[in-house]
Amino acid sequence: MLETRLGQVRFRGEISNFSRPSSGHMYFTLKDDAAQIRCALFKNRNLRLNFKPSNGIEVIATGIVSLYEQRGDYQMIVESLEEAGEGNLQREFDRLKQKLFGEGLFDASLKRPLPAFPREIALITSPTGAALQDICHVLQRRYPLLKVNLYPVAVQGENSEKQLINALLMADKNPKNELIVLSRGGGSIEDLWSFNSEKLVRLMVETRLPVVTGIGHEIDFTLADFASDHRAPTPSAAAELITPDGQSLLHTLMQVEARSER
């Protein structure tokens, strides 16, 4: 009766108390902060899984709720199981990376040099994010003569991919820009997902101007990083990468001038 009344249901939660006895069936508890339910995933179903369930993994389970009469407990008979959030995204990231690598889009031969003394650059980032402040701070310290043309975008969310692509097109068309910096702060794979856009990656390879990425932290890698002409591990490092050190240049000029006066 219960199975007929409820029909098929979907639950999202974290696996705990996972076990797989010699029968090959999988048993576990699916829980979140508010509730939990025992689950059974029988062998004929779990053979189709494309990942290895274990304690602590967040999953989405689809199946039916039934009564286990021997214990008087409700349980879920799981018909399909998939990783939630980052698990799916990581697989898609790996698939796209392999595809684009196979097409040669990340080849070193495609990487373009940066101008030694740029006068004007394009910066694509959030107008309210910490990345903008970090970059401007470094540029002001190292090379205050540089003019920065800001192309404000949303760096995550539903419209982010489209805004990034449009900004890249606009920046590349501006004849005054000498290079493009694509940047944002750190985040989860979900937060950074717009920078894994296949359309964005293909456009980066085709731009007139060299593209530098400074996305997230040192451990964060996106497909845009692989497609860029130069990848910096952080926004601040990107600012250092694209500029000469003004103080060092001034010191060198003073030394040259002193020698010429002797």
C-alpha positions as protocol buffer text, in pm:
chain_id: "A"
residue {
  index: 1
  type: MET
  ca { x: 0 y: 0 z: 0 }
}
residue {
  index: 2
  type: LEU
  ca { x: 275 y: 246 z: 96 }
}
residue {
  index: 3
  type: GLU
  ca { x: 467 y: 192 z: -228 }
}
residue {
  index: 4
  type: THR
  ca { x: 149 y: 245 z: -433 }
}
residue {
  index: 5
  type: ARG
  ca { x: 41 y: 558 z: -248 }
}
residue {
  index: 6
  type: LEU
  ca { x: 377 y: 740 z: -253 }
}
residue {
  index: 7
  type: GLY
  ca { x: 509 y: 622 z: -587 }
}
residue {
  index: 8
  type: GLN
  ca { x: 866 y: 700 z: -685 }
}
residue {
  index: 9
  type: VAL
  ca { x: 1053 y: 950 z: -466 }
}
residue {
  index: 10
  type: ARG
  ca { x: 1392 y: 1126 z: -474 }
}
residue {
  index: 11
  type: PHE
  ca { x: 1600 y: 1200 z: -167 }
}
residue {
  index: 12
  type: ARG
  ca { x: 1924 y: 1392 z: -139 }
}
residue {
  index: 13
  type: GLY
  ca { x: 2156 y: 1330 z: 153 }
}
residue {
  index: 14
  type: GLU
  ca { x: 2484 y: 1197 z: 284 }
}
residue {
  index: 15
  type: ILE
  ca { x: 2568 y: 827 z: 297 }
}
residue {
  index: 16
  type: SER
  ca { x: 2647 y: 680 z: 640 }
}
residue {
  index: 17
  type: ASN
  ca { x: 2666 y: 329 z: 786 }
}
residue {
  index: 18
  type: PHE
  ca { x: 2753 y: 195 z: 442 }
}
residue {
  index: 19
  type: SER
  ca { x: 2793 y: -182 z: 407 }
}
residue {
  index: 20
  type: ARG
  ca { x: 2820 y: -432 z: 123 }
}
residue {
  index: 21
  type: PRO
  ca { x: 2795 y: -793 z: 241 }
}
residue {
  index: 22
  type: SER
  ca { x: 2887 y: -1097 z: 35 }
}
residue {
  index: 23
  type: SER
  ca { x: 2546 y: -1092 z: -132 }
}
residue {
  index: 24
  type: GLY
  ca { x: 2659 y: -788 z: -331 }
}
residue {
  index: 25
  type: HIS
  ca { x: 2367 y: -575 z: -210 }
}
residue {
  index: 26
  type: MET
  ca { x: 2442 y: -231 z: -65 }
}
residue {
  index: 27
  type: TYR
  ca { x: 2290 y: -104 z: 256 }
}
residue {
  index: 28
  type: PHE
  ca { x: 2331 y: 244 z: 398 }
}
residue {
  index: 29
  type: THR
  ca { x: 2160 y: 532 z: 575 }
}
residue {
  index: 30
  type: LEU
  ca { x: 2078 y: 847 z: 383 }
}
residue {
  index: 31
  type: LYS
  ca { x: 2077 y: 1149 z: 612 }
}
residue {
  index: 32
  type: ASP
  ca { x: 2072 y: 1528 z: 625 }
}
residue {
  index: 33
  type: ASP
  ca { x: 2057 y: 1773 z: 916 }
}
residue {
  index: 34
  type: ALA
  ca { x: 1689 y: 1703 z: 983 }
}
residue {
  index: 35
  type: ALA
  ca { x: 1619 y: 1336 z: 912 }
}
residue {
  index: 36
  type: GLN
  ca { x: 1750 y: 999 z: 798 }
}
residue {
  index: 37
  type: ILE
  ca { x: 1623 y: 684 z: 628 }
}
residue {
  index: 38
  type: ARG
  ca { x: 1765 y: 337 z: 579 }
}
residue {
  index: 39
  type: CYS
  ca { x: 1829 y: 240 z: 217 }
}
residue {
  index: 40
  type: ALA
  ca { x: 1885 y: -80 z: 23 }
}
residue {
  index: 41
  type: LEU
  ca { x: 2041 y: -90 z: -323 }
}
residue {
  index: 42
  type: PHE
  ca { x: 2025 y: -442 z: -459 }
}
residue {
  index: 43
  type: LYS
  ca { x: 2303 y: -601 z: -663 }
}
residue {
  index: 44
  type: ASN
  ca { x: 2122 y: -592 z: -996 }
}
residue {
  index: 45
  type: ARG
  ca { x: 2093 y: -215 z: -958 }
}
residue {
  index: 46
  type: ASN
  ca { x: 2431 y: -126 z: -808 }
}
residue {
  index: 47
  type: LEU
  ca { x: 2621 y: -295 z: -1089 }
}
residue {
  index: 48
  type: ARG
  ca { x: 2516 y: -2 z: -1309 }
}
residue {
  index: 49
  type: LEU
  ca { x: 2675 y: 265 z: -1088 }
}
residue {
  index: 50
  type: ASN
  ca { x: 2951 y: 481 z: -1238 }
}
residue {
  index: 51
  type: PHE
  ca { x: 3101 y: 571 z: -899 }
}
residue {
  index: 52
  type: LYS
  ca { x: 3187 y: 391 z: -575 }
}
residue {
  index: 53
  type: PRO
  ca { x: 2951 y: 477 z: -288 }
}
residue {
  index: 54
  type: SER
  ca { x: 3109 y: 529 z: 53 }
}
residue {
  index: 55
  type: ASN
  ca { x: 3045 y: 705 z: 381 }
}
residue {
  index: 56
  type: GLY
  ca { x: 3038 y: 1084 z: 360 }
}
residue {
  index: 57
  type: ILE
  ca { x: 2946 y: 1111 z: -10 }
}
residue {
  index: 58
  type: GLU
  ca { x: 2643 y: 1326 z: -90 }
}
residue {
  index: 59
  type: VAL
  ca { x: 2409 y: 1151 z: -331 }
}
residue {
  index: 60
  type: ILE
  ca { x: 2066 y: 1170 z: -490 }
}
residue {
  index: 61
  type: ALA
  ca { x: 1869 y: 848 z: -451 }
}
residue {
  index: 62
  type: THR
  ca { x: 1562 y: 760 z: -656 }
}
residue {
  index: 63
  type: GLY
  ca { x: 1335 y: 475 z: -556 }
}
residue {
  index: 64
  type: ILE
  ca { x: 1034 y: 374 z: -351 }
}
residue {
  index: 65
  type: VAL
  ca { x: 966 y: 385 z: 23 }
}
residue {
  index: 66
  type: SER
  ca { x: 849 y: 60 z: 180 }
}
residue {
  index: 67
  type: LEU
  ca { x: 794 y: -88 z: 523 }
}
residue {
  index: 68
  type: TYR
  ca { x: 1051 y: -338 z: 648 }
}
residue {
  index: 69
  type: GLU
  ca { x: 813 y: -540 z: 859 }
}
residue {
  index: 70
  type: GLN
  ca { x: 1074 y: -732 z: 1061 }
}
residue {
  index: 71
  type: ARG
  ca { x: 1195 y: -409 z: 1220 }
}
residue {
  index: 72
  type: GLY
  ca { x: 884 y: -203 z: 1178 }
}
residue {
  index: 73
  type: ASP
  ca { x: 1095 y: 62 z: 999 }
}
residue {
  index: 74
  type: TYR
  ca { x: 1046 y: 252 z: 681 }
}
residue {
  index: 75
  type: GLN
  ca { x: 1322 y: 203 z: 427 }
}
residue {
  index: 76
  type: MET
  ca { x: 1398 y: 313 z: 74 }
}
residue {
  index: 77
  type: ILE
  ca { x: 1446 y: 60 z: -202 }
}
residue {
  index: 78
  type: VAL
  ca { x: 1689 y: 250 z: -423 }
}
residue {
  index: 79
  type: GLU
  ca { x: 1648 y: 211 z: -798 }
}
residue {
  index: 80
  type: SER
  ca { x: 1917 y: 459 z: -905 }
}
residue {
  index: 81
  type: LEU
  ca { x: 2192 y: 647 z: -725 }
}
residue {
  index: 82
  type: GLU
  ca { x: 2399 y: 941 z: -845 }
}
residue {
  index: 83
  type: GLU
  ca { x: 2653 y: 1170 z: -688 }
}
residue {
  index: 84
  type: ALA
  ca { x: 2517 y: 1513 z: -600 }
}
residue {
  index: 85
  type: GLY
  ca { x: 2678 y: 1844 z: -687 }
}
residue {
  index: 86
  type: GLU
  ca { x: 3053 y: 1823 z: -719 }
}
residue {
  index: 87
  type: GLY
  ca { x: 3067 y: 1457 z: -813 }
}
residue {
  index: 88
  type: ASN
  ca { x: 2874 y: 1509 z: -1134 }
}
residue {
  index: 89
  type: LEU
  ca { x: 3052 y: 1834 z: -1208 }
}
residue {
  index: 90
  type: GLN
  ca { x: 3394 y: 1675 z: -1161 }
}
residue {
  index: 91
  type: ARG
  ca { x: 3309 y: 1401 z: -1411 }
}
residue {
  index: 92
  type: GLU
  ca { x: 3187 y: 1661 z: -1661 }
}
residue {
  index: 93
  type: PHE
  ca { x: 3505 y: 1864 z: -1604 }
}
residue {
  index: 94
  type: ASP
  ca { x: 3722 y: 1559 z: -1672 }
}
residue {
  index: 95
  type: ARG
  ca { x: 3521 y: 1473 z: -1984 }
}
residue {
  index: 96
  type: LEU
  ca { x: 3548 y: 1824 z: -2129 }
}
residue {
  index: 97
  type: LYS
  ca { x: 3915 y: 1852 z: -2040 }
}
residue {
  index: 98
  type: GLN
  ca { x: 3994 y: 1528 z: -2221 }
}
residue {
  index: 99
  type: LYS
  ca { x: 3787 y: 1632 z: -2523 }
}
residue {
  index: 100
  type: LEU
  ca { x: 3946 y: 1976 z: -2560 }
}
residue {
  index: 101
  type: PHE
  ca { x: 4295 y: 1843 z: -2488 }
}
residue {
  index: 102
  type: GLY
  ca { x: 4244 y: 1588 z: -2765 }
}
residue {
  index: 103
  type: GLU
  ca { x: 4154 y: 1869 z: -3005 }
}
residue {
  index: 104
  type: GLY
  ca { x: 4480 y: 2045 z: -2925 }
}
residue {
  index: 105
  type: LEU
  ca { x: 4323 y: 2353 z: -2767 }
}
residue {
  index: 106
  type: PHE
  ca { x: 4566 y: 2344 z: -2475 }
}
residue {
  index: 107
  type: ASP
  ca { x: 4883 y: 2295 z: -2683 }
}
residue {
  index: 108
  type: ALA
  ca { x: 5187 y: 2497 z: -2581 }
}
residue {
  index: 109
  type: SER
  ca { x: 5235 y: 2599 z: -2944 }
}
residue {
  index: 110
  type: LEU
  ca { x: 4920 y: 2813 z: -2921 }
}
residue {
  index: 111
  type: LYS
  ca { x: 5043 y: 3020 z: -2626 }
}
residue {
  index: 112
  type: ARG
  ca { x: 5114 y: 3382 z: -2711 }
}
residue {
  index: 113
  type: PRO
  ca { x: 5375 y: 3606 z: -2543 }
}
residue {
  index: 114
  type: LEU
  ca { x: 5278 y: 3903 z: -2328 }
}
residue {
  index: 115
  type: PRO
  ca { x: 5384 y: 4260 z: -2403 }
}
residue {
  index: 116
  type: ALA
  ca { x: 5680 y: 4362 z: -2189 }
}
residue {
  index: 117
  type: PHE
  ca { x: 5550 y: 4711 z: -2113 }
}
residue {
  index: 118
  type: PRO
  ca { x: 5173 y: 4720 z: -2162 }
}
residue {
  index: 119
  type: ARG
  ca { x: 5005 y: 5060 z: -2161 }
}
residue {
  index: 120
  type: GLU
  ca { x: 4642 y: 4950 z: -2153 }
}
residue {
  index: 121
  type: ILE
  ca { x: 4477 y: 4622 z: -2058 }
}
residue {
  index: 122
  type: ALA
  ca { x: 4131 y: 4469 z: -2028 }
}
residue {
  index: 123
  type: LEU
  ca { x: 4023 y: 4325 z: -1692 }
}
residue {
  index: 124
  type: ILE
  ca { x: 3721 y: 4095 z: -1686 }
}
residue {
  index: 125
  type: THR
  ca { x: 3599 y: 4033 z: -1333 }
}
residue {
  index: 126
  type: SER
  ca { x: 3328 y: 4113 z: -1081 }
}
residue {
  index: 127
  type: PRO
  ca { x: 3306 y: 4485 z: -1001 }
}
residue {
  index: 128
  type: THR
  ca { x: 3238 y: 4401 z: -635 }
}
residue {
  index: 129
  type: GLY
  ca { x: 3473 y: 4107 z: -578 }
}
residue {
  index: 130
  type: ALA
  ca { x: 3797 y: 4092 z: -386 }
}
residue {
  index: 131
  type: ALA
  ca { x: 3985 y: 3998 z: -705 }
}
residue {
  index: 132
  type: LEU
  ca { x: 3940 y: 4350 z: -846 }
}
residue {
  index: 133
  type: GLN
  ca { x: 4078 y: 4511 z: -533 }
}
residue {
  index: 134
  type: ASP
  ca { x: 4372 y: 4270 z: -516 }
}
residue {
  index: 135
  type: ILE
  ca { x: 4467 y: 4333 z: -879 }
}
residue {
  index: 136
  type: CYS
  ca { x: 4436 y: 4711 z: -856 }
}
residue {
  index: 137
  type: HIS
  ca { x: 4644 y: 4717 z: -540 }
}
residue {
  index: 138
  type: VAL
  ca { x: 4930 y: 4525 z: -704 }
}
residue {
  index: 139
  type: LEU
  ca { x: 4914 y: 4731 z: -1024 }
}
residue {
  index: 140
  type: GLN
  ca { x: 4924 y: 5057 z: -832 }
}
residue {
  index: 141
  type: ARG
  ca { x: 5232 y: 4940 z: -643 }
}
residue {
  index: 142
  type: ARG
  ca { x: 5419 y: 4792 z: -938 }
}
residue {
  index: 143
  type: TYR
  ca { x: 5316 y: 4986 z: -1245 }
}
residue {
  index: 144
  type: PRO
  ca { x: 5085 y: 5283 z: -1179 }
}
residue {
  index: 145
  type: LEU
  ca { x: 5116 y: 5407 z: -1539 }
}
residue {
  index: 146
  type: LEU
  ca { x: 4906 y: 5116 z: -1665 }
}
residue {
  index: 147
  type: LYS
  ca { x: 4549 y: 5195 z: -1768 }
}
residue {
  index: 148
  type: VAL
  ca { x: 4291 y: 4930 z: -1680 }
}
residue {
  index: 149
  type: ASN
  ca { x: 3967 y: 4896 z: -1875 }
}
residue {
  index: 150
  type: LEU
  ca { x: 3720 y: 4710 z: -1654 }
}
residue {
  index: 151
  type: TYR
  ca { x: 3461 y: 4480 z: -1813 }
}
residue {
  index: 152
  type: PRO
  ca { x: 3227 y: 4398 z: -1521 }
}
residue {
  index: 153
  type: VAL
  ca { x: 3066 y: 4055 z: -1515 }
}
residue {
  index: 154
  type: ALA
  ca { x: 2896 y: 3810 z: -1282 }
}
residue {
  index: 155
  type: VAL
  ca { x: 3160 y: 3547 z: -1210 }
}
residue {
  index: 156
  type: GLN
  ca { x: 2913 y: 3279 z: -1104 }
}
residue {
  index: 157
  type: GLY
  ca { x: 2546 y: 3204 z: -1143 }
}
residue {
  index: 158
  type: GLU
  ca { x: 2299 y: 3154 z: -1423 }
}
residue {
  index: 159
  type: ASN
  ca { x: 2404 y: 3446 z: -1647 }
}
residue {
  index: 160
  type: SER
  ca { x: 2776 y: 3432 z: -1576 }
}
residue {
  index: 161
  type: GLU
  ca { x: 2884 y: 3226 z: -1877 }
}
residue {
  index: 162
  type: LYS
  ca { x: 2708 y: 3456 z: -2124 }
}
residue {
  index: 163
  type: GLN
  ca { x: 2848 y: 3769 z: -1957 }
}
residue {
  index: 164
  type: LEU
  ca { x: 3203 y: 3630 z: -1961 }
}
residue {
  index: 165
  type: ILE
  ca { x: 3181 y: 3548 z: -2332 }
}
residue {
  index: 166
  type: ASN
  ca { x: 3034 y: 3888 z: -2423 }
}
residue {
  index: 167
  type: ALA
  ca { x: 3297 y: 4069 z: -2217 }
}
residue {
  index: 168
  type: LEU
  ca { x: 3577 y: 3871 z: -2381 }
}
residue {
  index: 169
  type: LEU
  ca { x: 3445 y: 3961 z: -2725 }
}
residue {
  index: 170
  type: MET
  ca { x: 3419 y: 4331 z: -2635 }
}
residue {
  index: 171
  type: ALA
  ca { x: 3764 y: 4342 z: -2478 }
}
residue {
  index: 172
  type: ASP
  ca { x: 3923 y: 4172 z: -2776 }
}
residue {
  index: 173
  type: LYS
  ca { x: 3765 y: 4422 z: -3017 }
}
residue {
  index: 174
  type: ASN
  ca { x: 3901 y: 4727 z: -2834 }
}
residue {
  index: 175
  type: PRO
  ca { x: 4214 y: 4830 z: -3033 }
}
residue {
  index: 176
  type: LYS
  ca { x: 4364 y: 4999 z: -2725 }
}
residue {
  index: 177
  type: ASN
  ca { x: 4379 y: 4682 z: -2518 }
}
residue {
  index: 178
  type: GLU
  ca { x: 4707 y: 4493 z: -2535 }
}
residue {
  index: 179
  type: LEU
  ca { x: 4609 y: 4189 z: -2330 }
}
residue {
  index: 180
  type: ILE
  ca { x: 4312 y: 4049 z: -2137 }
}
residue {
  index: 181
  type: VAL
  ca { x: 4302 y: 3939 z: -1774 }
}
residue {
  index: 182
  type: LEU
  ca { x: 4024 y: 3702 z: -1672 }
}
residue {
  index: 183
  type: SER
  ca { x: 3995 y: 3679 z: -1296 }
}
residue {
  index: 184
  type: ARG
  ca { x: 3789 y: 3597 z: -987 }
}
residue {
  index: 185
  type: GLY
  ca { x: 3842 y: 3479 z: -631 }
}
residue {
  index: 186
  type: GLY
  ca { x: 3834 y: 3122 z: -509 }
}
residue {
  index: 187
  type: GLY
  ca { x: 3536 y: 2895 z: -461 }
}
residue {
  index: 188
  type: SER
  ca { x: 3395 y: 2547 z: -506 }
}
residue {
  index: 189
  type: ILE
  ca { x: 3380 y: 2370 z: -841 }
}
residue {
  index: 190
  type: GLU
  ca { x: 3019 y: 2487 z: -863 }
}
residue {
  index: 191
  type: ASP
  ca { x: 3122 y: 2849 z: -801 }
}
residue {
  index: 192
  type: LEU
  ca { x: 3393 y: 2830 z: -1068 }
}
residue {
  index: 193
  type: TRP
  ca { x: 3184 y: 2640 z: -1322 }
}
residue {
  index: 194
  type: SER
  ca { x: 3134 y: 2929 z: -1566 }
}
residue {
  index: 195
  type: PHE
  ca { x: 3510 y: 2924 z: -1626 }
}
residue {
  index: 196
  type: ASN
  ca { x: 3476 y: 2565 z: -1749 }
}
residue {
  index: 197
  type: SER
  ca { x: 3246 y: 2668 z: -2033 }
}
residue {
  index: 198
  type: GLU
  ca { x: 3337 y: 2501 z: -2362 }
}
residue {
  index: 199
  type: LYS
  ca { x: 3224 y: 2811 z: -2553 }
}
residue {
  index: 200
  type: LEU
  ca { x: 3444 y: 3033 z: -2338 }
}
residue {
  index: 201
  type: VAL
  ca { x: 3746 y: 2807 z: -2383 }
}
residue {
  index: 202
  type: ARG
  ca { x: 3710 y: 2797 z: -2761 }
}
residue {
  index: 203
  type: LEU
  ca { x: 3676 y: 3175 z: -2776 }
}
residue {
  index: 204
  type: MET
  ca { x: 3987 y: 3228 z: -2561 }
}
residue {
  index: 205
  type: VAL
  ca { x: 4197 y: 3033 z: -2810 }
}
residue {
  index: 206
  type: GLU
  ca { x: 4065 y: 3244 z: -3098 }
}
residue {
  index: 207
  type: THR
  ca { x: 4108 y: 3594 z: -2951 }
}
residue {
  index: 208
  type: ARG
  ca { x: 4338 y: 3850 z: -3109 }
}
residue {
  index: 209
  type: LEU
  ca { x: 4487 y: 3936 z: -2771 }
}
residue {
  index: 210
  type: PRO
  ca { x: 4671 y: 3708 z: -2527 }
}
residue {
  index: 211
  type: VAL
  ca { x: 4462 y: 3605 z: -2228 }
}
residue {
  index: 212
  type: VAL
  ca { x: 4590 y: 3572 z: -1872 }
}
residue {
  index: 213
  type: THR
  ca { x: 4388 y: 3394 z: -1604 }
}
residue {
  index: 214
  type: GLY
  ca { x: 4405 y: 3455 z: -1231 }
}
residue {
  index: 215
  type: ILE
  ca { x: 4121 y: 3242 z: -1101 }
}
residue {
  index: 216
  type: GLY
  ca { x: 4079 y: 3138 z: -741 }
}
residue {
  index: 217
  type: HIS
  ca { x: 4366 y: 3000 z: -537 }
}
residue {
  index: 218
  type: GLU
  ca { x: 4672 y: 2796 z: -627 }
}
residue {
  index: 219
  type: ILE
  ca { x: 4480 y: 2467 z: -602 }
}
residue {
  index: 220
  type: ASP
  ca { x: 4194 y: 2587 z: -825 }
}
residue {
  index: 221
  type: PHE
  ca { x: 4219 y: 2485 z: -1191 }
}
residue {
  index: 222
  type: THR
  ca { x: 3955 y: 2558 z: -1454 }
}
residue {
  index: 223
  type: LEU
  ca { x: 3943 y: 2482 z: -1825 }
}
residue {
  index: 224
  type: ALA
  ca { x: 3995 y: 2853 z: -1886 }
}
residue {
  index: 225
  type: ASP
  ca { x: 4332 y: 2817 z: -1710 }
}
residue {
  index: 226
  type: PHE
  ca { x: 4438 y: 2544 z: -1952 }
}
residue {
  index: 227
  type: ALA
  ca { x: 4323 y: 2750 z: -2253 }
}
residue {
  index: 228
  type: SER
  ca { x: 4486 y: 3073 z: -2138 }
}
residue {
  index: 229
  type: ASP
  ca { x: 4816 y: 3196 z: -2276 }
}
residue {
  index: 230
  type: HIS
  ca { x: 4945 y: 3237 z: -1921 }
}
residue {
  index: 231
  type: ARG
  ca { x: 4794 y: 3108 z: -1598 }
}
residue {
  index: 232
  type: ALA
  ca { x: 4857 y: 3280 z: -1265 }
}
residue {
  index: 233
  type: PRO
  ca { x: 4761 y: 3099 z: -943 }
}
residue {
  index: 234
  type: THR
  ca { x: 4578 y: 3400 z: -793 }
}
residue {
  index: 235
  type: PRO
  ca { x: 4442 y: 3739 z: -902 }
}
residue {
  index: 236
  type: SER
  ca { x: 4735 y: 3916 z: -734 }
}
residue {
  index: 237
  type: ALA
  ca { x: 4983 y: 3689 z: -910 }
}
residue {
  index: 238
  type: ALA
  ca { x: 4814 y: 3772 z: -1242 }
}
residue {
  index: 239
  type: ALA
  ca { x: 4873 y: 4143 z: -1180 }
}
residue {
  index: 240
  type: GLU
  ca { x: 5240 y: 4075 z: -1112 }
}
residue {
  index: 241
  type: LEU
  ca { x: 5273 y: 3852 z: -1417 }
}
residue {
  index: 242
  type: ILE
  ca { x: 5152 y: 4114 z: -1665 }
}
residue {
  index: 243
  type: THR
  ca { x: 5355 y: 4410 z: -1538 }
}
residue {
  index: 244
  type: PRO
  ca { x: 5719 y: 4502 z: -1493 }
}
residue {
  index: 245
  type: ASP
  ca { x: 5829 y: 4617 z: -1149 }
}
residue {
  index: 246
  type: GLY
  ca { x: 5826 y: 4996 z: -1172 }
}
residue {
  index: 247
  type: GLN
  ca { x: 6063 y: 5041 z: -881 }
}
residue {
  index: 248
  type: SER
  ca { x: 6317 y: 4804 z: -1033 }
}
residue {
  index: 249
  type: LEU
  ca { x: 6290 y: 4985 z: -1366 }
}
residue {
  index: 250
  type: LEU
  ca { x: 6347 y: 5320 z: -1199 }
}
residue {
  index: 251
  type: HIS
  ca { x: 6648 y: 5186 z: -1012 }
}
residue {
  index: 252
  type: THR
  ca { x: 6795 y: 5047 z: -1337 }
}
residue {
  index: 253
  type: LEU
  ca { x: 6743 y: 5379 z: -1516 }
}
residue {
  index: 254
  type: MET
  ca { x: 6912 y: 5568 z: -1234 }
}
residue {
  index: 255
  type: GLN
  ca { x: 7211 y: 5334 z: -1254 }
}
residue {
  index: 256
  type: VAL
  ca { x: 7235 y: 5383 z: -1631 }
}
residue {
  index: 257
  type: GLU
  ca { x: 7212 y: 5759 z: -1592 }
}
residue {
  index: 258
  type: ALA
  ca { x: 7480 y: 5759 z: -1323 }
}
residue {
  index: 259
  type: ARG
  ca { x: 7717 y: 5559 z: -1541 }
}
residue {
  index: 260
  type: SER
  ca { x: 7659 y: 5787 z: -1841 }
}
residue {
  index: 261
  type: GLU
  ca { x: 7754 y: 6093 z: -1635 }
}
residue {
  index: 262
  type: ARG
  ca { x: 8095 y: 5955 z: -1540 }
}
